[in-house]
Amino acid sequence: MSTNVGTEPRSVRRKGWPALQVADWPEADRTAWAIAMATAGPLDPPGPAAGLAAAIRRSCVGIYGIWLAWLQRQPDWNPAEAPTGRITRERITRFILERREAVSPTTLFTNAAMLAMMLNVMLPGPDWSWIRKHPALPRQAERLAARRPISPPDAGDALRRLLGAMAAVEAEPASRDQAQRHRDLLIVAVGLATGLRPRNQRGLDLGSSIRRLSHGWEIVIRAGGTKTGVAIARRVPEWLTASLDRYVELGRPLLLAGRSDDPALWISTRGRRISEQQFHTLYRRVGGSVLGEPMRPHFVRHALASTLIGADPRHTGLASAALGHQDADMVSRHYAMAGPQAAERTWHAVRDRYRGGGRSDAGPGDSLPATPATRRRGEGGRP
């Protein structure tokens, strides 16, 4: 069996707490991690951690380094003690209670889950799931209550900016750089217009999960490919049809650069399906340059839900349907976080917008915020 520890994070402080680097771990811990990370040999299977995504590995190594650094500060620290022998319920309880003073409830809950995962792959045998179920960890209600209120951008305003930026890029001569920038803008616009989860949007395949029909583009994702187990059927708004046509006909072939065709809709500059990391990077880049604030892929769902709820806070079912949730309670708990003040601000903006168009008597339930789609119907043209 060949061992491959890989390049691990070298930071010595995480969230204000010192974290031991892998090279400074006790020998038994380094050996256990090397075995867990071992790649497959001619006669040996890979280690249990070999298949973990790089981001998960970094999180696991980081929290384990924090755990070891914390142990070294304890009066009962014994470097000769076996890794499994160090992990007692009393120590884990003290660790959680001290860590609770330094990080948010959500971070603490995630830390415990990552520590349990690390132990499961590094020290297989015992069931370490009790760590992520520890009674000292914050419950879901506490984690939700501790989240900072967010103020997502208005979906209509964001789409107007994106479409304006796309029009400028589309006017440039065709090139791979131009195709990449057009793809990035289009990805964010499609995500904002459809409310798809990032995993589903990144996984779209031409001819199967997204198809060109006579009336435009249609997205169909089978139940087995969705988080909720419920199939998704969406129509891409017609005001994005021309841009999506242009990308598929001109930009996508440039990005493929002569490689054998890939069914993926979104192609990277390497001619393959765009990776999860690239997906996150382009959202940050487009958010910062076009919308004035870096975004995460999931943030467009917050924007869409908050705009819909802000237009009519009474009807969370509308936002639930738009996001593909099974019930409106999911939207109420996870997306309607802007609070009544934000909903009131959104409603005033909607009211003022429609006053300019002769709708001064409109109420919160009469219409949605003015998005490119609603304006197109009212003005007869593309936004």
C-alpha positions in Angstrom: 0.0 0.0 0.0 1.3 3.4 -0.9 0.9 6.3 1.4 0.1 9.8 0.4 -0.5 12.3 3.1 -0.8 15.1 0.6 -0.4 18.8 1.1 -2.3 19.9 4.3 -3.0 23.4 5.5 -0.1 24.9 7.4 -2.0 27.6 9.3 -1.3 27.5 13.1 -4.4 29.4 14.1 -8.0 28.8 13.3 -10.8 30.9 14.6 -8.3 32.3 17.1 -7.3 28.9 18.4 -3.9 27.3 17.8 -4.0 24.3 15.5 -1.1 21.7 15.3 0.2 21.2 11.8 0.3 17.6 10.5 4.1 17.5 10.8 3.7 18.3 14.5 1.1 15.7 15.4 2.2 12.8 17.7 3.7 9.9 15.7 0.7 7.6 16.2 -1.6 10.2 14.8 0.6 11.0 11.8 0.7 7.3 11.0 -3.0 6.8 11.4 -3.7 9.7 9.1 -1.2 8.4 6.5 -2.9 5.0 6.4 -6.3 6.7 6.1 -5.0 8.7 3.2 -3.2 5.9 1.5 -3.9 5.5 -2.2 -4.8 2.1 -3.7 -1.9 -0.3 -4.4 -1.8 -3.3 -6.8 -3.3 -5.5 -4.1 -4.5 -3.1 -1.5 -7.7 -0.9 -1.4 -7.4 2.8 -0.8 -7.6 4.2 2.7 -11.0 5.3 4.1 -10.0 9.0 3.7 -8.6 8.7 0.2 -11.9 9.5 -1.5 -12.7 12.6 0.6 -13.0 15.9 -1.3 -10.0 18.3 -0.7 -12.2 20.8 1.1 -13.5 18.1 3.5 -9.9 16.9 4.1 -8.8 20.4 5.0 -11.7 20.8 7.4 -11.1 17.5 9.1 -7.3 18.1 9.4 -8.0 21.6 10.7 -10.3 20.6 13.5 -8.1 17.6 14.5 -5.2 20.0 14.7 -7.3 22.2 17.0 -8.2 19.2 19.1 -4.6 18.1 19.5 -3.5 21.7 20.4 -6.2 21.9 22.9 -5.2 18.6 24.5 -1.6 19.7 24.8 -2.8 22.6 27.0 -4.6 20.3 29.4 -3.0 19.2 32.7 -3.7 15.6 32.0 -2.0 15.6 28.5 0.1 12.5 27.9 1.8 12.4 24.5 2.4 8.6 24.8 -1.4 8.0 25.1 -3.0 6.2 22.2 -5.2 8.4 20.0 -8.3 6.4 20.8 -7.5 6.5 24.6 -7.4 10.4 24.5 -11.0 10.7 23.3 -13.2 10.5 26.4 -16.6 11.9 26.9 -15.3 14.1 29.7 -12.6 15.6 27.5 -14.9 16.1 24.5 -17.4 17.9 26.8 -14.8 20.3 28.1 -13.5 20.9 24.5 -17.0 21.7 23.3 -17.8 24.0 26.2 -14.6 26.0 25.7 -14.9 26.1 22.0 -18.5 27.4 22.4 -17.0 30.6 23.8 -14.9 31.2 20.7 -17.1 30.3 17.7 -20.7 30.6 16.5 -23.2 27.8 17.2 -23.1 26.8 13.5 -19.3 26.6 13.4 -19.2 24.6 16.6 -21.8 22.1 15.3 -19.8 21.8 12.1 -16.5 21.3 14.1 -18.0 18.4 15.9 -19.3 16.8 12.7 -15.9 17.2 11.1 -14.1 15.8 14.2 -16.4 12.7 14.2 -15.7 12.2 10.4 -12.0 12.5 10.9 -12.0 9.9 13.7 -14.2 7.6 11.6 -11.6 7.5 8.8 -8.5 7.8 10.9 -9.4 5.5 13.8 -12.0 3.1 12.3 -13.7 0.6 14.6 -15.3 2.6 17.4 -18.5 4.4 16.6 -17.7 8.1 16.9 -21.1 9.4 15.9 -21.8 10.3 19.6 -19.5 13.3 19.2 -21.8 15.0 16.7 -24.8 14.1 18.8 -23.2 15.4 22.1 -25.9 17.1 24.3 -23.5 20.1 24.8 -23.7 21.0 21.1 -26.1 23.8 20.0 -29.5 22.5 18.8 -30.9 23.5 15.4 -33.1 26.3 16.9 -30.0 27.9 18.5 -28.0 27.7 15.3 -30.8 29.3 13.3 -31.3 32.0 15.9 -27.6 32.9 15.9 -27.4 33.4 12.2 -26.7 37.0 11.2 -29.5 38.6 9.2 -28.8 38.8 5.6 -29.8 41.4 3.0 -29.7 39.6 -0.4 -29.9 41.8 -3.5 -33.2 42.4 -5.2 -33.5 39.7 -7.8 -34.8 42.0 -10.5 -32.1 44.6 -10.0 -29.4 41.9 -10.0 -30.8 40.4 -13.2 -30.9 43.8 -14.9 -27.2 44.3 -14.1 -26.3 40.8 -15.2 -28.1 41.2 -18.5 -26.5 44.6 -19.1 -23.1 43.1 -18.5 -23.9 40.1 -20.8 -25.0 42.4 -23.6 -21.6 44.2 -23.4 -19.7 40.9 -23.5 -21.8 39.6 -26.4 -20.9 42.7 -28.4 -17.2 41.8 -28.2 -15.4 39.6 -30.8 -15.6 35.9 -30.1 -12.7 34.4 -28.2 -12.1 31.9 -25.4 -11.8 34.7 -22.9 -15.0 36.3 -24.1 -16.7 32.9 -24.0 -15.6 32.4 -20.4 -16.8 35.8 -19.2 -20.1 35.3 -21.0 -20.5 31.8 -19.5 -19.9 33.2 -16.0 -22.5 35.9 -16.3 -25.0 33.5 -17.8 -24.5 30.9 -15.1 -25.4 33.5 -12.4 -28.3 34.8 -14.4 -29.7 31.3 -14.9 -29.2 30.5 -11.2 -31.0 33.6 -10.2 -33.8 33.2 -12.7 -34.5 29.5 -12.0 -33.6 29.1 -8.3 -31.8 25.8 -8.9 -29.6 24.4 -6.3 -25.9 24.8 -7.3 -25.3 21.1 -7.6 -28.3 20.7 -10.0 -27.3 23.7 -12.0 -23.6 22.6 -12.3 -24.8 19.1 -13.3 -27.0 20.2 -16.2 -26.5 18.1 -19.3 -27.5 19.1 -22.8 -30.2 17.0 -24.4 -31.2 15.4 -21.1 -31.6 17.6 -18.1 -31.7 20.8 -20.2 -33.2 20.8 -23.7 -33.9 23.3 -26.4 -37.6 23.1 -27.4 -39.5 25.3 -29.9 -40.6 27.7 -27.2 -37.1 28.0 -25.5 -35.0 26.1 -23.0 -36.5 23.6 -20.5 -34.9 22.0 -17.5 -36.1 18.6 -16.3 -34.2 16.9 -13.4 -35.4 13.5 -12.3 -36.4 12.8 -8.7 -33.2 10.8 -8.0 -31.1 13.8 -8.9 -32.6 16.3 -6.5 -32.0 16.9 -2.8 -35.7 16.5 -1.9 -36.3 13.5 -4.1 -38.9 15.5 -6.0 -38.4 15.9 -9.8 -37.8 19.5 -11.1 -39.3 20.9 -14.2 -38.4 24.5 -15.0 -38.6 26.7 -18.1 -35.7 29.1 -18.5 -37.2 32.6 -18.9 -37.5 33.6 -22.5 -35.5 36.7 -22.0 -32.5 34.4 -21.4 -33.1 32.3 -24.5 -31.0 34.3 -26.9 -28.0 34.4 -24.6 -28.2 30.7 -23.8 -28.5 30.0 -27.6 -25.4 32.1 -28.2 -23.4 30.3 -25.5 -24.3 26.8 -26.8 -23.7 27.7 -30.4 -20.6 29.9 -30.1 -19.1 30.1 -26.6 -19.3 26.4 -25.5 -17.5 25.1 -28.6 -14.7 27.6 -28.0 -14.3 26.4 -24.5 -14.3 22.7 -25.6 -11.4 23.7 -27.9 -11.8 20.6 -30.1 -12.1 18.1 -27.3 -14.6 15.3 -27.7 -18.0 16.7 -26.9 -19.0 16.6 -23.2 -22.7 16.5 -22.4 -22.2 19.1 -19.6 -23.8 22.4 -20.3 -21.2 24.5 -18.4 -17.7 23.8 -19.7 -14.5 25.0 -18.1 -11.5 26.4 -19.9 -10.0 22.9 -19.8 -12.8 21.6 -22.0 -14.5 19.6 -19.2 -17.5 20.1 -16.9 -16.9 23.0 -14.7 -15.7 21.9 -11.2 -17.3 22.8 -7.9 -14.4 25.0 -7.0 -14.6 26.9 -10.3 -18.3 27.3 -9.8 -17.8 29.0 -6.5 -15.0 31.1 -7.9 -17.0 32.5 -10.8 -19.9 33.4 -8.4 -17.5 35.3 -6.2 -16.0 37.0 -9.3 -19.3 37.9 -10.9 -20.8 39.0 -7.6 -17.9 41.4 -6.9 -17.6 42.9 -10.4 -21.2 43.2 -11.4 -23.3 43.2 -8.2 -20.8 44.9 -5.9 -20.5 42.0 -3.5 -18.9 38.6 -3.8 -21.5 35.8 -3.8 -21.7 32.1 -3.1 -23.7 29.9 -5.5 -26.4 29.3 -3.0 -26.8 33.0 -2.3 -28.9 33.4 -5.5 -31.6 31.3 -3.8 -31.6 33.6 -0.9 -32.0 36.5 -3.3 -34.9 34.9 -5.1 -36.7 33.8 -2.0 -36.2 37.1 -0.2 -37.5 39.0 -3.2 -40.6 36.9 -3.5 -41.2 36.9 0.3 -40.6 40.7 0.4 -43.2 41.2 -2.3 -45.7 39.1 -0.4 -44.6 38.0 3.1 -47.9 36.1 3.6 -47.3 33.6 0.8 -44.1 31.7 1.5 -45.6 28.9 -0.6 -44.7 30.9 -3.7 -41.0 31.0 -2.8 -41.2 27.4 -1.7 -42.4 26.4 -5.2 -39.8 28.5 -6.9 -37.0 26.9 -4.9 -38.2 23.4 -5.2 -38.8 22.8 -1.4 -41.3 20.2 -0.3 -43.0 22.6 2.1 -43.2 26.3 2.8 -41.8 25.8 6.3 -38.3 25.2 4.8 -38.4 28.7 3.3 -39.7 30.3 6.5 -36.9 28.7 8.5 -33.9 29.1 6.1 -34.6 31.9 3.7 -37.0 34.4 5.3 -34.1 35.7 7.5 -34.1 39.3 6.5 -36.8 40.1 9.1 -39.8 42.3 8.9 -37.8 45.5 8.3 -36.2 44.0 5.2 -39.6 42.8 4.0 -41.0 46.3 4.6 -38.1 47.9 2.7 -38.6 45.5 -0.2 -42.4 46.2 -0.3 -41.8 50.0 -0.3 -39.4 49.6 -3.2 -42.0 47.5 -5.1 -44.7 50.0 -4.4 -42.7 52.9 -5.5 -41.7 51.1 -8.7 -45.3 50.4 -9.6 -46.4 53.9 -8.7 -44.2 55.1 -11.5 -46.1 52.7 -13.8 -49.6 53.7 -12.7 -50.0 51.0 -10.0 -50.1 53.2 -6.9 -53.0 51.1 -5.5 -51.1 47.8 -5.7 -50.9 45.8 -2.5 -48.2 43.3 -1.4 -50.1 40.4 -2.9 -51.0 42.0 -6.2 -47.7 41.5 -8.0 -44.1 40.3 -7.7 -41.1 42.7 -7.7 -40.4 44.1 -11.1 -38.1 41.6 -12.7 -37.0 41.5 -16.3 -39.8 39.1 -17.0 -42.5 41.3 -15.6 -41.1 44.4 -17.2 -40.9 42.6 -20.5 -44.5 41.8 -20.4 -45.4 45.4 -19.5 -43.1 47.1 -22.0 -43.0 44.6 -24.8 -39.2 44.4 -25.0 -36.1 42.8 -23.5 -34.9 44.4 -20.3 
